[in-house]
Amino acid sequence: MSEVSDFSSKVTMQRALHDPSAPAVSELEFGPDELGEGFGYYYVEMGKDPDKEAPVRFTLVRYRPEADDQPDGSAWNARPAILMVHGMTDYFFHKNAAKIFTAQGYAVYGLDLRKCGRSWREGQTWHHVSSQSLYGEDLTIAASLITKTHPNLVVLGHSNGGLGVTMWAARLHRDAVDMPESPQAQLFSRLSGVILNSPWFGLQFDAITRLTINKVMPVLSRFQPNMVIKGGINPLYGLTLHTSKAGEWDYNLELKPLYARPKTISWITGVGEEIRELQTGNYSTGVPTLLLCSDKHYFGRKMDERAFTSDVILKPEQMRQFAPHANKDAEVAVIPDALHDVFLSRKPVRDHAFEVTLEWLQEVAPTG
């Protein structure tokens, strides 16, 4: 993606919520995306970065294949929309999921968050935010653009994106309750549901590491916020996914490298703070919520069958434990032998995940 694009505009959260002239997604001209036929991208510029790096933007990716429609696009615009949000060291490349959801009558969009994937630009630290709540701006603007065209929206968040989507929906829900006549309440009324694909609901480390993240790193981050922390995600994960190794998915290794990029103390401190907020039990998405996860985790480094049939990044038991903190009525679907991204699992496993998800979707956001 180029640094300057004809397929972009500036839309702040204030404008998206309060300005009637703010664009609808149907009014945006999408450029041709690297995912190929039917996929397009559009940059939304948000301006200054609170973390004082280069100006931030997010990328909205749309899958709209050539299909029978009314000349004015009314049939497409009448579809319920799904917005897919990626995890850490990740971006939207899920062609398979986009095509399956589209075939079932949904309009599918992907979101590359600020400093991630297509949205990264020179002068930015890959995937860095000091507070996870900053992603709420990206999500609010994207949801506003989409719901000015489509009648309702389901947001699907994976891993770190699952945490972000949960807390964004919960804060939007709180605003809607406190200010029932507000633009936030109007936006919330168009949110039909939330899908959480292996969300980051608990620090998966040992007790000493958790204590360090929760107690020591917040102090260190005041003095050395950019100190790089050692470790990272299990290197087996990328090896089980990408076609260049032992996987079946061909994606852009610049945007989603096999090995996670370094993270800073201020970043992991922000993650810890957001997880602790979730675990207080003081939040709720306020909408039907589906959580999908594997039946087990495997944190070993040996490439064997366990690496292809387990979550090698997070602990599903933590997801299940804290699902009621996202929504007390959350539906939890355990998908045996699923990978961390359940929709990238082996075909029989992901077929099961799609079947469960589509059945749930028809309950909360039925298609015509």
C-alpha positions in Angstrom: 0.0 0.0 0.0 1.3 3.5 -0.8 1.9 6.2 1.8 -0.4 8.6 0.0 -3.5 7.2 -1.6 -6.5 8.5 -3.6 -8.5 6.0 -1.6 -8.5 7.8 1.7 -10.1 10.6 3.7 -9.9 12.1 7.2 -12.7 11.1 9.6 -12.3 11.8 13.3 -14.5 10.1 15.9 -16.1 13.4 16.6 -17.1 13.8 13.0 -18.2 10.2 12.6 -20.6 10.5 15.6 -21.8 14.1 15.3 -21.5 15.3 11.7 -24.4 14.4 9.4 -22.1 14.9 6.5 -19.7 12.2 7.6 -19.5 9.6 4.8 -21.3 6.3 4.7 -19.3 3.3 3.6 -21.3 3.1 0.4 -20.0 6.5 -0.5 -16.3 5.5 -0.3 -14.3 4.6 -3.3 -12.2 1.5 -2.5 -8.9 0.8 -4.2 -8.0 -2.7 -5.5 -6.6 -4.7 -2.6 -3.7 -7.2 -2.6 -6.2 -10.0 -1.6 -7.4 -10.0 -5.2 -10.7 -10.0 -7.0 -13.6 -8.5 -5.1 -11.5 -7.1 -2.3 -10.9 -3.3 -1.9 -9.2 -1.1 0.7 -9.8 2.4 2.0 -7.6 4.4 4.4 -9.3 6.4 7.2 -7.0 9.1 8.5 -7.5 10.0 12.1 -4.8 12.6 12.7 -2.4 13.0 15.6 -1.2 9.9 17.4 -1.7 10.1 21.2 1.6 8.1 21.5 3.4 10.9 19.5 4.4 8.9 16.5 3.4 9.5 12.9 -0.3 10.4 12.2 -2.5 7.4 12.6 -4.9 5.8 10.2 -6.9 2.5 9.9 -7.7 0.5 6.8 -11.1 -0.7 6.0 -11.1 -3.7 3.7 -14.3 -4.7 1.8 -15.2 -7.9 0.1 -17.8 -7.2 -2.5 -17.8 -9.7 -5.4 -19.5 -9.2 -8.7 -23.0 -10.4 -8.0 -26.6 -9.7 -9.0 -27.7 -6.5 -7.4 -29.9 -3.6 -8.0 -28.3 -0.8 -10.1 -28.3 1.5 -7.0 -26.7 -1.1 -4.8 -29.8 -1.4 -2.6 -29.6 -5.2 -2.3 -26.0 -5.0 -1.0 -26.7 -2.1 1.3 -29.6 -4.1 2.9 -27.3 -6.9 4.0 -26.3 -7.1 7.7 -22.6 -6.4 8.0 -19.8 -8.2 9.7 -16.6 -6.4 10.7 -13.6 -8.6 11.3 -10.8 -7.3 13.6 -7.4 -9.0 13.8 -5.1 -9.8 16.7 -1.5 -8.9 17.7 1.1 -8.9 14.9 -1.7 -9.6 12.5 -3.9 -8.1 9.8 -7.0 -8.9 7.8 -6.3 -11.6 5.2 -9.2 -14.0 5.8 -10.4 -14.5 2.2 -11.9 -17.8 3.1 -14.1 -16.4 5.9 -15.1 -13.4 3.9 -16.4 -15.6 1.0 -18.3 -17.9 3.4 -20.0 -15.1 5.3 -20.8 -13.3 2.0 -22.3 -16.4 0.5 -24.7 -16.5 3.5 -25.9 -13.0 2.8 -23.6 -10.8 4.9 -21.6 -7.8 3.8 -18.0 -8.4 5.0 -15.5 -5.8 6.1 -12.0 -6.2 7.6 -10.3 -3.7 9.8 -6.5 -3.2 10.0 -6.1 -1.2 13.2 -3.7 1.7 13.5 -0.1 0.8 13.0 -1.0 -2.7 12.0 -1.0 -4.4 8.6 -1.9 -2.1 5.8 -2.3 0.9 8.2 1.4 1.0 9.3 3.5 3.9 7.9 7.0 5.2 8.4 7.6 6.8 11.7 5.4 4.2 13.6 6.3 1.3 15.9 4.5 -1.7 14.5 1.3 -2.6 16.5 2.1 -0.2 19.3 -0.4 1.6 21.5 0.2 2.5 25.1 -3.4 2.0 25.9 -5.6 -0.7 24.4 -8.6 1.7 24.7 -7.2 3.8 21.9 -8.5 1.2 19.5 -12.0 2.3 20.5 -11.6 5.3 18.1 -10.8 3.0 15.2 -13.8 0.8 16.0 -16.2 3.6 16.5 -15.4 5.3 13.3 -15.5 2.1 11.3 -18.8 1.0 12.8 -20.3 4.5 12.2 -19.3 4.4 8.5 -20.7 0.9 8.0 -24.0 1.4 9.9 -24.7 4.5 7.8 -25.2 2.0 5.0 -26.1 -1.4 6.4 -29.0 -1.9 8.8 -27.0 -3.6 11.5 -23.5 -4.8 12.4 -21.8 -7.8 14.1 -18.2 -7.2 15.1 -15.8 -10.2 15.2 -12.6 -9.8 17.1 -9.7 -12.3 17.3 -7.2 -12.6 20.2 -6.0 -9.1 21.2 -8.7 -7.8 18.9 -11.2 -9.9 20.8 -10.3 -8.1 24.0 -10.5 -4.7 22.2 -13.9 -5.5 20.6 -15.3 -6.6 24.0 -14.2 -3.5 25.8 -15.2 -1.2 23.0 -18.7 -2.7 22.9 -19.0 -2.6 26.7 -18.0 1.1 26.8 -20.4 1.9 24.0 -23.1 0.1 25.9 -22.3 2.1 29.0 -22.5 5.3 27.1 -25.8 4.3 25.6 -27.3 3.6 29.0 -26.0 6.9 30.5 -26.9 9.0 27.4 -29.9 7.3 25.7 -30.3 10.2 23.2 -26.7 10.4 22.2 -25.0 9.4 18.9 -23.3 6.6 20.9 -26.7 5.2 21.8 -27.8 5.4 18.2 -24.6 3.5 17.1 -25.1 0.9 19.8 -28.7 0.3 18.7 -27.2 -0.9 15.3 -24.8 -3.4 17.0 -26.5 -6.8 16.8 -23.8 -8.9 18.3 -20.2 -9.6 19.1 -18.2 -12.7 18.1 -15.0 -13.4 20.0 -12.5 -15.7 18.3 -10.0 -16.9 21.1 -10.1 -13.5 22.9 -7.2 -12.4 25.2 -9.1 -12.5 28.4 -6.2 -13.6 30.7 -2.4 -13.3 31.0 -1.4 -16.8 30.0 2.0 -16.6 31.8 3.2 -18.1 35.1 2.5 -16.4 38.4 5.8 -14.5 38.6 5.5 -13.1 35.1 1.8 -12.0 35.7 2.9 -10.3 38.9 5.7 -8.5 37.0 3.3 -7.3 34.3 0.7 -6.2 36.7 2.8 -4.6 39.4 6.4 -4.0 38.2 6.0 -3.0 34.6 3.5 -0.2 35.2 6.2 1.5 37.3 9.0 0.9 34.8 6.9 2.1 31.9 6.8 5.6 33.5 10.5 5.9 33.1 11.4 3.6 30.2 8.2 3.2 28.1 10.1 2.1 25.0 12.1 -0.6 26.6 11.8 -3.8 24.5 10.6 -6.8 26.4 12.0 -10.3 25.7 10.0 -13.2 24.6 6.9 -13.2 22.4 4.4 -15.5 20.9 5.1 -19.2 20.4 7.2 -19.4 17.1 5.3 -22.6 16.2 2.2 -20.5 15.4 3.4 -19.0 12.2 5.0 -22.2 11.2 1.6 -24.0 11.4 -0.2 -21.4 9.4 1.9 -20.2 6.4 2.3 -22.1 3.2 6.1 -21.5 3.2 6.3 -23.7 6.3 3.8 -26.3 7.4 0.5 -24.4 6.9 -2.1 -23.9 4.2 -2.5 -20.1 4.3 -0.6 -17.7 2.0 -0.5 -14.3 3.5 1.8 -11.2 3.4 4.8 -12.0 5.7 5.6 -8.3 5.9 2.3 -7.6 7.5 2.1 -10.8 9.5 5.7 -12.1 10.0 6.3 -15.7 11.1 7.8 -14.4 14.3 6.2 -11.6 16.3 7.8 -8.2 16.2 9.3 -6.9 19.5 7.0 -5.2 22.0 7.6 -2.6 24.6 7.0 -2.3 28.3 4.3 0.4 27.8 2.5 -1.9 25.3 2.3 -5.0 27.6 1.4 -2.7 30.5 -1.6 -1.4 28.5 -2.6 -4.9 27.7 -2.4 -5.9 31.4 -4.5 -2.9 32.4 -7.2 -3.7 29.9 -7.4 -7.3 30.9 -7.7 -6.3 34.6 -10.6 -4.0 33.6 -12.4 -6.8 31.9 -11.8 -9.1 34.9 -13.5 -6.7 37.3 -16.8 -7.9 36.0 -18.0 -4.3 35.7 -18.5 -4.4 31.9 -20.9 -6.1 29.5 -21.2 -5.9 25.7 -24.9 -5.6 26.2 -25.6 -7.6 23.0 -25.6 -11.3 22.2 -22.0 -12.6 22.4 -20.5 -15.7 21.0 -17.1 -16.9 22.2 -15.2 -19.5 20.1 -12.1 -21.3 21.4 -10.1 -24.5 21.2 -10.5 -27.3 23.8 -6.8 -27.1 24.9 -3.5 -25.2 24.7 0.0 -26.4 23.9 2.9 -24.1 24.8 5.7 -26.5 23.8 8.2 -25.8 21.1 8.2 -29.2 19.4 6.5 -29.3 16.0 4.2 -32.3 16.4 0.5 -33.0 16.1 -0.3 -30.9 19.2 0.9 -27.8 17.4 -1.9 -28.3 14.7 -4.7 -29.2 17.1 -4.2 -26.7 20.0 -4.1 -23.0 20.9 -0.3 -22.4 21.1 -0.8 -18.7 22.1 -3.4 -18.4 24.8 -5.2 -20.6 27.3 -8.8 -21.4 26.3 -9.7 -22.1 30.0 -9.1 -18.5 30.7 -11.4 -17.5 27.9 -14.1 -19.7 29.3 -13.5 -18.5 32.8 -13.9 -14.8 31.9 -16.6 -15.1 29.2 -19.3 -14.1 31.7 -17.3 -10.9 32.4 -17.8 -10.0 28.7 -21.5 -10.8 28.9 -23.1 -12.9 31.6 -25.2 -14.6 28.9 -22.3 -15.2 26.6 -22.5 -18.4 24.6 -19.2 -20.4 24.6 -18.5 -22.8 21.8 -15.6 -25.1 22.4 -14.2 -26.2 19.0 -12.2 -29.5 19.5 -8.7 -29.4 17.9 -8.9 -25.7 16.9 -5.9 -23.5 16.4 -5.6 -20.1 18.1 -7.5 -18.5 15.2 -10.3 -21.1 15.0 -11.1 -20.1 11.4 -7.6 -21.0 10.3 -7.8 -24.5 11.7 -7.8 -27.7 9.6 -10.8 -27.9 7.3 -13.0 -30.2 9.3 -12.4 -28.1 12.4 -13.0 -24.8 10.8 -16.0 -26.1 9.0 -17.4 -26.9 12.5 -16.6 -23.4 13.7 -18.3 -21.8 10.7 -21.3 -24.0 11.2 -21.7 -22.9 14.8 -21.1 -19.2 13.9 -23.5 -19.1 11.0 -26.2 -20.7 13.1 -25.7 -18.1 15.8 -25.6 -15.3 13.3 -29.0 -16.3 11.8 -30.4 -15.9 15.3 -29.0 -12.4 16.1 -28.6 -10.9 12.6 -30.7 -12.9 10.1 -30.2 -12.4 6.4 -33.0 -12.2 3.9 
